[in-house]
Amino acid sequence: MINTLSNIHPKAKIGKNVKIGAFVTIEEDVVIGDGTEIGPNVCVLNGTRMGKNCKIFPGAIIGSIPQDLKFDNEESILKIGNNVTIREYCTINRGTRANYSTEIHDNCLIMAYCHIAHDCIIHENCVLANCVNLAGHIEIGPKAVLGGLTAVHQFVRIGEHVMVGGGSLVRKDVPPYIKAAREPLSYAGLNFVGLKRRGFSNDQIHSIHDIYRILYVQGNNTTQAVEIIKSTISASPERDNILQFIKRADRGIIRGFRHLNMQKSNNGFSAQ
């Protein structure tokens, strides 16, 4: 069902059983999958590739050109997977020549007023709460949750199964399976509830917890912690995932809150 008050380019590829509300604009180079619902006053712009059974709420602007002064009208796309929900007034940019695409994978929920900049990759089953702002080139792992009003610096990576507290400023990479909170953003424990809900066994959770005790609680620097983890923690997909994440962390990873307080104390501030 397509409202007659919408402006849809005749060359746009619209799937079966798509619902389009009033005053929607859909440009020429757009693909929309079967069963998708697009609310009123939405703009779906050139380069957008949207999967099946998505729900786009009123006022969202999907696939706009990057807010990047280096962008030179190169051809690029925005890939949106299946079963993605994008709530009111979100803005999502397509890619630049760096990656030529911005990607939102299956089953993500992007709540109202979020902004996702160029060349971001958001893996499956992620939740971005209201007013999350992502700068360019950010990668968020599967099943991560970012609290409302979180702002993420460009090129930051956030690991899978991470929970970031609302109102956070994310300046460094956040390793998998943990909670991150406080200011400056720091390790706030394992994401126990999320891991249990997603079927991790007690043995898996205990092993992950042991890794993060070495990394964040025992006073080791990152290089020391990595060597201790390799020599004392049995190999597992979770251990290897954490070590690989740290190895790729060009910006460095967030620190432990205890370590930050020790630094303050050494600089003449009292520990909290």
Legacy VTK file of the C-alpha trace (Angstrom):
# vtk DataFile Version 3.0
C-alpha trace
ASCII
DATASET POLYDATA
POINTS 272 float
0.000 0.000 0.000
1.560 3.263 -1.177
0.050 6.607 -0.222
-0.681 8.761 -3.260
0.810 11.809 -1.521
4.304 10.286 -1.581
7.011 11.113 -4.122
8.541 7.854 -5.355
10.904 7.759 -8.311
9.617 5.310 -10.951
13.015 3.581 -11.150
13.212 2.862 -7.418
12.955 -0.871 -6.738
10.124 -1.476 -4.289
9.476 -5.035 -3.063
6.203 -6.806 -2.459
3.758 -5.812 0.288
5.650 -2.613 1.108
3.659 0.047 2.988
4.574 3.691 2.372
2.918 6.563 4.235
2.149 10.122 3.162
4.782 12.660 2.122
7.544 10.072 1.769
10.365 10.768 -0.700
12.131 7.804 -2.315
14.872 8.623 -4.816
15.910 6.733 -7.949
18.826 4.584 -6.770
16.982 2.871 -3.919
16.087 -0.759 -3.183
13.452 -1.621 -0.552
12.801 -5.235 0.418
9.504 -7.071 0.767
7.224 -6.337 3.694
8.952 -3.133 4.785
6.876 -0.335 6.337
7.865 3.312 5.850
6.041 5.918 7.899
5.079 9.437 6.843
7.624 12.186 6.121
10.520 9.778 5.631
13.259 10.443 3.049
14.987 7.403 1.515
17.812 8.775 -0.612
20.059 7.514 -3.392
22.354 4.630 -2.513
20.068 3.019 0.072
19.700 -0.770 0.007
17.081 -1.832 2.523
16.208 -5.432 3.386
12.940 -7.179 4.169
10.452 -6.429 6.959
12.094 -3.227 8.124
10.119 -0.534 9.941
11.027 3.113 9.362
9.206 5.592 11.597
8.154 9.170 10.740
10.753 11.811 9.966
13.769 9.545 9.464
16.304 10.512 6.791
17.945 7.428 5.346
20.987 7.397 3.047
21.883 11.078 3.012
25.344 12.084 1.798
28.158 12.060 4.388
28.932 15.078 6.524
32.569 14.804 5.478
34.450 17.612 3.743
36.479 15.004 1.830
33.340 13.568 0.239
33.427 14.279 -3.503
30.085 12.845 -4.655
31.631 9.399 -5.134
29.150 6.548 -5.520
28.531 4.845 -2.212
25.742 3.017 -0.454
23.904 2.436 2.800
23.157 -1.259 3.440
20.323 -2.023 5.849
19.617 -5.668 6.661
16.361 -7.473 7.387
14.041 -6.752 10.333
15.723 -3.455 11.188
13.679 -0.859 13.088
14.602 2.815 12.700
12.601 5.124 14.933
11.587 8.753 14.578
13.947 11.402 13.164
17.048 9.251 12.848
19.660 10.372 10.312
21.861 7.771 8.632
24.566 8.646 6.089
25.914 6.488 3.289
29.620 5.727 2.930
32.629 7.565 1.519
35.536 6.367 -0.599
37.095 4.959 2.610
34.741 1.937 2.607
32.058 2.980 0.096
29.333 1.785 2.445
27.636 2.242 5.789
26.121 -0.996 7.119
23.361 -1.842 9.582
22.944 -5.606 9.857
19.852 -7.698 10.635
17.540 -7.222 13.630
18.944 -3.923 14.886
16.873 -1.350 16.764
17.853 2.272 16.209
15.805 4.447 18.557
14.619 8.009 17.994
16.977 10.865 17.096
20.059 8.684 16.596
22.721 9.731 14.099
24.884 7.179 12.266
27.658 8.755 10.217
29.475 7.531 7.121
31.275 4.178 6.930
29.939 2.835 10.237
29.287 -0.892 10.587
26.648 -2.003 13.086
26.456 -5.766 13.353
23.329 -7.820 13.977
20.999 -7.525 16.962
22.380 -4.241 18.272
20.336 -1.639 20.141
21.103 2.088 19.968
18.920 3.945 22.477
17.567 7.450 21.965
19.967 10.162 20.770
23.041 7.943 20.327
25.506 9.732 18.039
28.093 7.800 16.032
30.893 9.611 14.219
32.417 8.100 11.080
34.145 4.722 10.692
32.781 3.180 13.913
32.246 -0.570 14.222
29.851 -2.064 16.761
29.879 -5.818 17.376
26.835 -8.111 17.482
24.307 -7.751 20.318
25.859 -4.608 21.768
23.622 -2.093 23.550
24.404 1.632 23.735
22.489 3.690 26.291
20.731 6.928 25.402
22.748 10.082 24.677
25.951 8.114 24.148
28.452 9.784 21.799
31.155 7.710 20.082
34.412 9.108 18.656
35.340 8.340 15.061
37.184 5.069 14.341
36.215 3.563 17.730
35.326 -0.134 17.908
32.829 -1.574 20.390
32.903 -5.329 20.942
30.098 -7.856 20.882
27.742 -8.241 23.864
28.874 -4.888 25.303
26.596 -2.660 27.381
27.530 1.046 27.359
25.846 3.188 30.017
23.669 6.113 28.982
25.273 9.507 28.535
28.729 8.046 27.925
31.530 9.579 25.856
33.313 6.709 24.085
36.820 7.802 23.079
38.602 4.420 23.064
37.757 0.881 22.009
35.487 -1.161 24.299
36.387 -4.890 24.471
33.732 -7.618 24.146
31.394 -8.938 26.865
31.717 -6.060 29.338
29.794 -3.137 30.761
31.300 0.339 30.331
30.258 3.407 32.320
31.454 6.419 34.363
33.532 9.384 33.175
36.034 8.901 31.735
34.503 5.731 30.327
35.945 2.673 32.050
35.401 -1.007 32.717
32.360 -1.515 34.961
32.291 -5.295 35.181
31.161 -8.134 33.004
27.826 -7.957 31.189
26.573 -10.922 33.262
22.868 -10.426 32.548
23.369 -10.068 28.795
25.622 -13.114 28.579
23.236 -15.316 30.562
20.280 -14.214 28.437
22.226 -15.143 25.299
23.034 -18.642 26.417
26.610 -18.405 27.687
27.404 -21.199 30.143
28.714 -20.565 33.650
32.107 -21.935 32.597
32.294 -19.515 29.673
31.306 -16.591 31.865
33.817 -17.519 34.588
36.599 -17.772 31.991
35.736 -14.359 30.547
35.608 -12.913 34.069
39.068 -14.311 34.829
40.429 -12.623 31.691
39.078 -9.234 32.701
40.362 -9.575 36.272
43.842 -9.906 34.770
43.287 -7.042 32.359
41.504 -4.570 34.640
41.725 -5.526 38.308
45.218 -6.887 39.031
47.145 -3.721 38.153
48.788 -5.016 34.952
49.329 -2.815 31.937
47.780 -4.072 28.703
50.947 -5.725 27.373
51.548 -7.562 30.651
47.904 -8.612 30.887
47.900 -10.069 27.370
50.936 -12.226 28.127
49.438 -13.475 31.406
46.119 -14.255 29.692
47.896 -16.242 26.968
49.853 -18.279 29.501
47.209 -18.882 32.173
43.781 -18.927 30.488
42.855 -21.943 28.361
42.211 -21.259 24.708
38.563 -20.690 23.808
36.612 -18.702 21.227
35.915 -16.030 23.854
39.556 -15.731 24.963
40.787 -15.567 21.375
38.117 -13.007 20.491
39.203 -10.736 23.355
42.905 -11.042 22.497
42.260 -10.362 18.807
40.144 -7.333 19.708
42.932 -5.897 21.880
45.495 -6.549 19.136
43.411 -4.546 16.655
42.732 -1.672 19.085
44.666 1.078 17.317
43.096 3.735 19.567
43.750 1.696 22.707
41.103 0.212 24.974
39.207 1.787 27.851
40.881 1.525 31.259
39.733 0.060 34.531
38.085 2.407 37.029
40.378 1.225 39.826
43.419 2.003 37.673
42.105 5.492 36.905
41.577 6.181 40.600
45.126 5.027 41.407
46.405 7.473 38.783
44.435 10.297 40.416
45.820 9.365 43.821
49.385 9.350 42.484
48.784 12.795 41.001
47.693 14.257 44.315
43.978 13.424 44.160
42.314 11.159 46.682
41.039 7.813 45.462
37.272 7.414 45.311
LINES 1 273
272 0 1 2 3 4 5 6 7 8 9 10 11 12 13 14 15 16 17 18 19 20 21 22 23 24 25 26 27 28 29 30 31 32 33 34 35 36 37 38 39 40 41 42 43 44 45 46 47 48 49 50 51 52 53 54 55 56 57 58 59 60 61 62 63 64 65 66 67 68 69 70 71 72 73 74 75 76 77 78 79 80 81 82 83 84 85 86 87 88 89 90 91 92 93 94 95 96 97 98 99 100 101 102 103 104 105 106 107 108 109 110 111 112 113 114 115 116 117 118 119 120 121 122 123 124 125 126 127 128 129 130 131 132 133 134 135 136 137 138 139 140 141 142 143 144 145 146 147 148 149 150 151 152 153 154 155 156 157 158 159 160 161 162 163 164 165 166 167 168 169 170 171 172 173 174 175 176 177 178 179 180 181 182 183 184 185 186 187 188 189 190 191 192 193 194 195 196 197 198 199 200 201 202 203 204 205 206 207 208 209 210 211 212 213 214 215 216 217 218 219 220 221 222 223 224 225 226 227 228 229 230 231 232 233 234 235 236 237 238 239 240 241 242 243 244 245 246 247 248 249 250 251 252 253 254 255 256 257 258 259 260 261 262 263 264 265 266 267 268 269 270 271
